[in-house]
Amino acid sequence: LCPNTYEIYNQGICLPSSTLNEEEDIRKAALVIKEVLNG
């Protein structure tokens, strides 16, 4: 397993994202994923 998946999950990100998410929610999720993957 990818160790980053636990960190992403712990940040409260569950993909695929809900259709109720606003653009800002998606941007925030993308930034958290980027931060986790890049350290």
C-alpha positions as CSV (number, residue, x, y, z in Angstrom):
1,L,0.0,0.0,0.0
2,C,1.0,3.6,-0.5
3,P,1.8,5.1,2.9
4,N,0.5,8.5,1.7
5,T,-3.0,7.1,1.4
6,Y,-3.3,7.0,5.2
7,E,-2.1,10.7,5.5
8,I,-4.6,11.8,2.8
9,Y,-7.4,9.9,4.5
10,N,-6.5,11.4,7.9
11,Q,-6.8,14.8,6.3
12,G,-10.5,14.0,5.6
13,I,-10.2,13.6,1.9
14,C,-12.3,10.9,0.3
15,L,-12.3,10.6,-3.5
16,P,-14.2,10.6,-5.7
17,S,-15.5,13.8,-4.3
18,S,-19.1,14.6,-3.7
19,T,-21.0,16.4,-6.4
20,L,-22.0,18.8,-3.6
21,N,-18.4,20.1,-3.3
22,E,-17.8,23.7,-4.3
23,E,-14.8,24.7,-6.4
24,E,-13.0,25.9,-3.2
25,D,-13.5,22.5,-1.6
26,I,-11.9,20.8,-4.5
27,R,-9.0,23.2,-4.6
28,K,-8.4,22.6,-0.8
29,A,-8.4,18.9,-1.4
30,A,-5.9,19.2,-4.2
31,L,-3.6,21.3,-2.1
32,V,-3.7,18.8,0.8
33,I,-2.9,15.9,-1.6
34,K,-0.1,17.9,-3.2
35,E,1.4,18.7,0.2
36,V,1.2,15.1,1.4
37,L,2.8,13.8,-1.8
38,N,5.5,16.4,-1.9
39,G,6.2,16.4,1.8
